[in-house]
Amino acid sequence: MAGAGALIATADLPLFAVPRDETNEEDIFRKRGARERLSLSYATVEIGLSEPFSVLHISDTHLTAAYPDEEETHQAWAVKRTKTFGGHQEEALADTLAWAREHVEYIVHTGDIIDWQSRANFDLLRKYFGTDLIASVGNHEYKVTDRKYEKSEAYKDPTRKLLQKNFPVPIQFASQIVHGVNFITLDNVFGTIVPEQFKRFRKEARKGYPIVLCTHVPIFTDKIYREHCRFWDKKGGLLKSGSVPAIAGDYHAQKEDPVTAEFIACLKEEPLLKCILTGHMHITTEDQFSPTCREYAVGGNFLLAGREVLFI
C-alpha cells in the first residue's frame, strides 16, 4: 500500500474532524463556504463503464508529529517541518476526509502521508485511514531523522519492516478491483522500480481489467518535468525559454535505469492503462501519457489540494 497511492472507501472514513479555532483571525481555514472547503480540480476518465463512480485524489499530507518522549531529533524535526508545511496538515486532512465522505465513493492517496517516521506520525496514519487503506508509499514515509537521506534501495532496507508493520497492505506493490477497474499502486519513490514490480504489473494486466496506476513520483513526460522544474527551481526570475531543462533527478533515473525504462515503454503501449494518478511535486498538472492514458498530478493536501476524478 504506500508510496504511490491509496484507495479507501469513503463510507469507512472516520466520523470526526479536528476542531477549528474560530477565535484565530489568522486561521486560513476560517469561514470557508461549502464549495470553498478544498482547492479542487477535476478530471473525467472515459473507460466505458456500465456505472460511473468517483474518487478524490489527494497526495502529500506531510503530517509532522512527535510525542514528547521521542528522541530529540524527532522533536527538532517536528518544530522545523511543521513550520515548513504551515501547521494545519492534520486539520486539512480531516476536513478533506469529511468532504470526501459526502461527495465521492473512494479516496486515492499518492504518498507522503507522513513527513518522516515517528511513532506519533504512524499513529496519525492509523487514526485517519484505518486498516482498509490501500496505498503506495511516498519517499517521506521512508525518511528517518538519524541517518543521512539518500535515494537508494539500501536506504529503505533498515526500516522496511517497521514501515510495512504500520501500513496495512504491501508497500512494494498492491492492486484492488473497484467497479471493474484495477487500481495498482507501487513503490517508485526514487523514480525507479525493481524487476518484481514489473513482473507483477504484467500479471495484473493479463487479468484484462482497465488499469489506474497510482505512483508517488510521476512517470515523467517532458511537459510534467518542465513544470516540476519551474516550481522547484531555486533561481526564480522570468521564464526565458520553453525548452525542457537538463534532465536530472528522478526523470534521469527513469531514463537510465534499464528495468524502469522498459517498464515505462511497456506502459506507453498498454491499451488497458487508462489513467496515472501521482503526486510528489506539490503542484497540480496533467499531460497525455499515451494514446489511452492521461497522467494527473495533484498538489499538496497540506494546502487542501485535491482532484475529483470521475470514471465513466
C-alpha positions as CSV (number, residue, x, y, z in Angstrom):
1,M,0.0,0.0,0.0
2,A,2.1,3.2,0.5
3,G,4.3,5.5,-1.6
4,A,2.2,5.8,-4.6
5,G,-1.4,5.7,-4.0
6,A,-4.1,4.8,-1.6
7,L,-7.7,3.7,-2.1
8,I,-10.2,3.8,0.7
9,A,-14.0,3.7,0.6
10,T,-15.4,6.9,2.0
11,A,-18.1,5.0,3.8
12,D,-15.3,3.8,6.1
13,L,-13.8,7.1,6.8
14,P,-13.5,8.2,10.5
15,L,-16.5,10.2,11.7
16,F,-14.6,13.1,13.2
17,A,-12.6,16.1,12.3
18,V,-10.1,18.3,14.1
19,P,-12.0,21.2,15.6
20,R,-11.0,24.6,14.3
21,D,-10.2,27.5,16.5
22,E,-12.9,30.1,15.5
23,T,-11.1,32.8,17.5
24,N,-7.9,32.7,15.5
25,E,-8.2,35.5,12.9
26,E,-5.2,34.1,11.1
27,D,-6.7,30.6,10.6
28,I,-6.5,30.0,6.9
29,F,-9.5,27.6,7.1
30,R,-11.8,30.1,8.9
31,K,-15.3,30.9,7.5
32,R,-14.9,28.9,4.2
33,G,-18.1,28.3,2.2
34,A,-19.4,24.9,1.4
35,R,-17.8,25.0,-2.1
36,E,-14.6,26.5,-0.9
37,R,-13.5,23.9,1.6
38,L,-11.0,22.3,-0.7
39,S,-8.8,23.6,-3.6
40,L,-10.3,21.2,-6.2
41,S,-9.5,20.4,-9.8
42,Y,-11.4,17.9,-11.8
43,A,-10.9,15.1,-14.4
44,T,-13.1,12.6,-16.3
45,V,-11.6,9.3,-17.4
46,E,-13.7,7.6,-20.1
47,I,-13.5,3.8,-19.9
48,G,-16.9,2.7,-20.9
49,L,-18.2,1.6,-17.5
50,S,-21.8,0.5,-17.0
51,E,-22.0,2.6,-13.8
52,P,-19.8,5.7,-13.2
53,F,-18.0,6.3,-9.9
54,S,-15.8,9.0,-8.5
55,V,-12.7,9.2,-6.3
56,L,-10.9,12.1,-4.6
57,H,-7.2,12.0,-5.4
58,I,-5.0,13.6,-2.8
59,S,-1.3,13.5,-2.0
60,D,1.5,14.9,0.2
61,T,-0.3,15.5,3.5
62,H,3.1,15.6,5.4
63,L,2.0,15.0,8.9
64,T,4.7,16.3,11.3
65,A,4.0,14.9,14.8
66,A,6.3,13.6,17.5
67,Y,5.5,12.5,21.1
68,P,7.3,14.3,23.9
69,D,9.1,11.1,24.8
70,E,10.5,10.5,21.3
71,E,14.2,11.4,20.6
72,E,15.4,14.9,20.3
73,T,15.9,14.7,16.5
74,H,12.1,14.0,16.2
75,Q,11.3,17.0,18.4
76,A,13.5,19.2,16.2
77,W,12.0,17.9,13.0
78,A,8.5,18.4,14.4
79,V,9.2,22.1,15.0
80,K,11.1,22.7,11.7
81,R,8.8,20.7,9.4
82,T,5.6,21.9,11.0
83,K,6.7,25.4,10.2
84,T,7.5,24.3,6.6
85,F,4.0,23.0,6.0
86,G,2.1,25.6,7.9
87,G,0.9,23.6,10.9
88,H,-2.6,22.8,9.5
89,Q,-1.8,19.5,7.9
90,E,-3.9,17.4,10.2
91,E,-6.8,19.8,10.1
92,A,-6.6,19.8,6.3
93,L,-6.6,16.0,6.1
94,A,-9.6,15.7,8.5
95,D,-11.6,18.3,6.5
96,T,-10.7,16.6,3.3
97,L,-11.9,13.3,4.5
98,A,-15.1,14.9,5.8
99,W,-15.7,16.4,2.3
100,A,-15.0,13.1,0.6
101,R,-17.5,11.3,2.7
102,E,-20.2,13.5,1.2
103,H,-19.1,13.7,-2.4
104,V,-17.2,10.7,-3.7
105,E,-17.0,6.9,-3.2
106,Y,-13.3,6.5,-2.7
107,I,-10.1,8.3,-1.8
108,V,-6.8,7.7,-3.6
109,H,-3.7,8.9,-1.7
110,T,-0.4,9.0,-3.6
111,G,2.1,9.1,-0.8
112,D,3.9,11.3,1.7
113,I,1.0,11.0,4.2
114,I,3.6,11.4,6.9
115,D,6.8,13.6,6.7
116,W,9.1,11.1,8.5
117,Q,9.0,8.0,10.6
118,S,7.9,8.7,14.2
119,R,5.5,6.9,16.5
120,A,3.2,9.9,16.5
121,N,3.1,10.1,12.7
122,F,2.4,6.3,12.4
123,D,-0.4,6.7,15.0
124,L,-2.0,9.6,13.0
125,L,-1.8,7.5,9.8
126,R,-3.8,4.7,11.5
127,K,-6.2,7.2,13.1
128,Y,-7.3,8.7,9.8
129,F,-7.1,5.7,7.4
130,G,-7.6,2.6,9.5
131,T,-6.8,-0.9,8.3
132,D,-8.5,-0.9,4.9
133,L,-6.2,1.6,3.4
134,I,-4.6,0.5,0.0
135,A,-1.7,2.9,-0.6
136,S,1.6,3.3,-2.2
137,V,4.3,4.9,-0.1
138,G,6.0,8.3,-0.6
139,N,9.7,8.9,-0.2
140,H,8.9,10.7,3.1
141,E,7.4,7.5,4.6
142,Y,11.0,6.1,4.5
143,K,12.7,9.2,6.0
144,V,14.3,8.8,9.3
145,T,16.0,11.6,11.4
146,D,19.2,9.7,12.5
147,R,20.5,8.8,9.0
148,K,21.7,10.8,6.0
149,Y,19.0,10.6,3.4
150,E,19.9,9.0,0.1
151,K,18.0,7.8,-2.9
152,S,18.7,4.0,-2.9
153,E,17.0,0.7,-2.1
154,A,19.7,0.3,0.6
155,Y,18.4,3.4,2.4
156,K,15.0,1.8,2.6
157,D,16.2,-1.6,4.0
158,P,16.7,-0.8,7.7
159,T,13.1,0.4,8.2
160,R,11.2,-1.6,5.6
161,K,9.7,-4.0,8.2
162,L,8.8,-1.1,10.5
163,L,7.1,0.7,7.7
164,Q,5.3,-2.4,6.5
165,K,4.1,-3.0,10.0
166,N,2.5,0.4,10.1
167,F,0.9,0.2,6.6
168,P,-1.9,-2.4,6.3
169,V,-1.2,-3.5,2.7
170,P,2.1,-4.4,0.9
171,I,4.2,-1.4,0.3
172,Q,6.0,-2.6,-2.8
173,F,3.0,-3.5,-4.9
174,A,-0.7,-3.8,-4.4
175,S,-3.9,-3.9,-6.5
176,Q,-7.6,-3.7,-5.9
177,I,-10.5,-4.1,-8.3
178,V,-13.1,-1.3,-7.9
179,H,-16.2,-1.3,-10.0
180,G,-14.4,-3.3,-12.7
181,V,-11.3,-1.0,-12.6
182,N,-7.9,-2.3,-11.4
183,F,-6.2,0.3,-9.2
184,I,-2.5,-0.6,-9.0
185,T,-0.1,1.0,-6.5
186,L,3.6,0.6,-6.4
187,D,6.7,2.0,-4.7
188,N,8.6,4.2,-7.1
189,V,9.7,6.8,-4.5
190,F,13.1,7.4,-6.1
191,G,11.7,7.3,-9.6
192,T,12.6,3.7,-10.4
193,I,11.1,0.3,-9.9
194,V,12.5,-3.2,-9.4
195,P,12.0,-6.3,-11.6
196,E,9.5,-8.0,-9.3
197,Q,7.2,-5.0,-9.6
198,F,7.4,-5.1,-13.4
199,K,6.6,-8.8,-13.3
200,R,3.6,-8.3,-11.1
201,F,2.3,-5.4,-13.3
202,R,2.3,-7.7,-16.3
203,K,0.5,-10.3,-14.3
204,E,-2.2,-7.8,-13.4
205,A,-2.5,-6.6,-17.0
206,R,-3.3,-10.2,-18.1
207,K,-6.4,-10.1,-16.0
208,G,-7.9,-7.8,-18.6
209,Y,-9.3,-5.0,-16.4
210,P,-8.9,-1.3,-17.2
211,I,-5.9,-0.1,-15.1
212,V,-5.4,3.0,-13.0
213,L,-1.7,3.3,-11.9
214,C,-1.0,5.2,-8.7
215,T,2.6,6.3,-8.1
216,H,4.1,8.8,-5.8
217,V,6.8,10.1,-8.2
218,P,5.4,11.0,-11.6
219,I,6.1,8.9,-14.7
220,F,7.7,12.0,-16.2
221,T,6.8,13.4,-19.5
222,D,8.8,16.4,-20.8
223,K,5.8,18.7,-20.0
224,I,5.4,17.5,-16.5
225,Y,9.2,17.6,-15.9
226,R,9.3,21.2,-17.3
227,E,6.6,22.2,-14.8
228,H,8.2,20.4,-12.0
229,C,11.4,22.3,-12.6
230,R,9.6,25.6,-12.9
231,F,8.2,25.1,-9.4
232,W,11.3,23.8,-7.7
233,D,13.9,25.9,-9.5
234,K,15.5,27.9,-6.7
235,K,16.8,30.6,-9.1
236,G,13.4,32.2,-9.7
237,G,13.1,35.1,-12.2
238,L,11.2,35.3,-15.5
239,L,11.0,32.3,-17.8
240,K,13.4,32.7,-20.6
241,S,12.8,29.5,-22.6
242,G,10.1,26.9,-23.1
243,S,12.7,24.2,-23.7
244,V,12.9,21.1,-21.5
245,P,15.5,21.7,-18.7
246,A,18.5,19.5,-18.5
247,I,17.2,16.1,-17.4
248,A,18.2,15.2,-13.8
249,G,17.0,13.6,-10.7
250,D,14.1,11.1,-10.9
251,Y,13.5,11.8,-14.6
252,H,17.1,10.9,-15.3
253,A,16.8,7.8,-13.2
254,Q,13.7,6.7,-15.2
255,K,15.6,7.0,-18.4
256,E,18.8,5.4,-17.3
257,D,17.6,2.5,-15.2
258,P,17.1,-0.4,-17.6
259,V,14.2,-2.0,-15.7
260,T,12.3,1.3,-15.2
261,A,12.9,2.4,-18.8
262,E,11.5,-0.9,-20.1
263,F,8.5,-0.6,-17.7
264,I,7.7,2.8,-19.0
265,A,7.9,1.7,-22.6
266,C,5.5,-1.1,-21.7
267,L,3.1,1.4,-20.1
268,K,3.0,3.5,-23.2
269,E,2.0,0.5,-25.3
270,E,-0.5,-0.9,-22.8
271,P,-4.1,-0.3,-24.0
272,L,-5.6,-1.2,-20.6
273,L,-3.8,1.7,-18.9
274,K,-6.4,4.4,-18.7
275,C,-5.0,6.8,-16.1
276,I,-2.0,7.6,-13.9
277,L,-2.5,9.4,-10.6
278,T,0.6,10.8,-8.9
279,G,1.9,13.5,-6.5
280,H,5.3,14.3,-5.0
281,M,5.7,17.7,-6.8
282,H,3.2,19.7,-4.7
283,I,1.7,21.1,-8.0
284,T,-1.4,20.2,-9.9
285,T,-0.8,19.5,-13.5
286,E,-1.5,16.8,-16.2
287,D,-0.4,15.5,-19.6
288,Q,-1.3,12.9,-22.1
289,F,1.0,10.0,-21.3
290,S,0.0,7.5,-24.0
291,P,-2.9,7.1,-26.6
292,T,-5.1,5.6,-23.9
293,C,-3.8,7.2,-20.7
294,R,-3.6,10.7,-19.2
295,E,-1.5,11.4,-16.2
296,Y,-2.7,13.6,-13.4
297,A,-0.5,15.1,-10.6
298,V,-2.2,16.8,-7.7
299,G,-0.9,19.5,-5.3
300,G,-0.1,19.1,-1.6
301,N,-3.1,18.2,0.6
302,F,-1.4,20.3,3.4
303,L,-2.8,23.2,1.3
304,L,-6.2,21.4,0.9
305,A,-5.4,20.5,-2.8
306,G,-7.3,17.6,-4.3
307,R,-8.7,16.4,-7.6
308,E,-12.1,14.7,-8.0
309,V,-11.8,12.1,-10.7
310,L,-14.9,10.7,-12.4
311,F,-14.7,7.3,-14.1
312,I,-17.4,6.7,-16.7
